[in-house]
Amino acid sequence: MTSVFDLAELAGLAPEAAPVPVVPAVVIEDAADAVPLARALVAGGLPLIEITLRTPAALDAVRAVAAEVPDAVVGAGTVVSAADVADAVGAGARFLVSPGWTERLLGAMGDSGVPFLPGVSTASEVVALLERGLDTMKFFPAEAAGGVPYLKSLAGPLPRARFCPTGGVSLASAPAYLSLPNVGCVGGTWMLPSDALAARDWARVESLAREASRLSRVSAGARCR
Ligand SMILES: O=C(O)C(=O)C[C@H](O)[C@H](O)COP(=O)(O)O
């Protein structure tokens, strides 16, 4: 099955046109903002968009982006229960991201039919997921859990596991993550500053997305299939 790192396939693009491996994590307060926000991200070159289920507006936001922004690939983040999985997929989420995992959550995400990134932060969790046949995961909270040196250390004993580090990642730190052989994409909120969202400053979001979209295609693109 397609993994979240099969970015071109997820986005419906040819492999050579794989999008930049940066996934904005959106916290949305007003569902009416979802479409203009998603359009700004897409215009800035970031078509993969994770809307976190942290706010009451999130599911309506997923629904709106799925219906009205065809160039976006919208997914749901903060998926922490089987009910979240059902709600997110029902709303049109095309991928799922969770900060952690349980057997039940893995089962529900596995049955959902869409790619998913279960969150891990320890070597034992990586081993547990590999044991279950899953090799694609979110590394969360990336910076607090050890950042680039930690992922480098995991690559030796656990080379099959591939990660999407998220949590404290910035424009400055993203290139170091993307240069690692076990990183397929990075997630973050740095292109969505809360003051820009509060002001509905979509031009600023687009410009920050464009800046993020210049991050190395070369280093990660080859591994994102
Ligand atoms: O809600 C979840 O499922 C998450 O894990 C959320 C995101 O990973 C963080 O919100 C990233 O946020 P920054 O640290 O600002 O980049």
The ligand as an SDF file (V2000), in Angstrom:
LIG
                    3D

 16 15  0  0  0  0  0  0  0  0999 V2000
   -1.1210   17.0110   16.9180 O   0  0  0  0  0  0  0  0  0  0  0  0
   -0.3520   16.1220   16.5560 C   0  0  0  0  0  0  0  0  0  0  0  0
   -0.6800   14.9800   16.2230 O   0  0  0  0  0  0  0  0  0  0  0  0
    1.0320   16.4650   16.5040 C   0  0  0  0  0  0  0  0  0  0  0  0
    1.8650   15.6670   16.7470 O   0  0  0  0  0  0  0  0  0  0  0  0
    1.2120   17.8320   16.1440 C   0  0  0  0  0  0  0  0  0  0  0  0
    2.4150   18.2730   15.3860 C   0  0  0  0  0  0  0  0  0  0  0  0
    3.3610   17.3060   15.2110 O   0  0  0  0  0  0  0  0  0  0  0  0
    2.9590   19.4210   16.0930 C   0  0  0  0  0  0  0  0  0  0  0  0
    1.9110   20.3220   16.2720 O   0  0  0  0  0  0  0  0  0  0  0  0
    4.0780   20.0610   15.3870 C   0  0  0  0  0  0  0  0  0  0  0  0
    4.1820   21.3520   15.8450 O   0  0  0  0  0  0  0  0  0  0  0  0
    5.5290   22.1820   15.8680 P   0  0  0  0  0  0  0  0  0  0  0  0
    6.2980   21.6890   17.0190 O   0  0  0  0  0  0  0  0  0  0  0  0
    5.0340   23.5590   16.0510 O   0  0  0  0  0  0  0  0  0  0  0  0
    6.1920   21.9470   14.5620 O   0  0  0  0  0  0  0  0  0  0  0  0
  1  2  2  0
  2  3  1  0
  2  4  1  0
  4  5  2  0
  4  6  1  0
  6  7  1  0
  7  8  1  0
  7  9  1  0
  9 10  1  0
  9 11  1  0
 11 12  1  0
 12 13  1  0
 13 14  2  0
 13 15  1  0
 13 16  1  0
M  END
$$$$
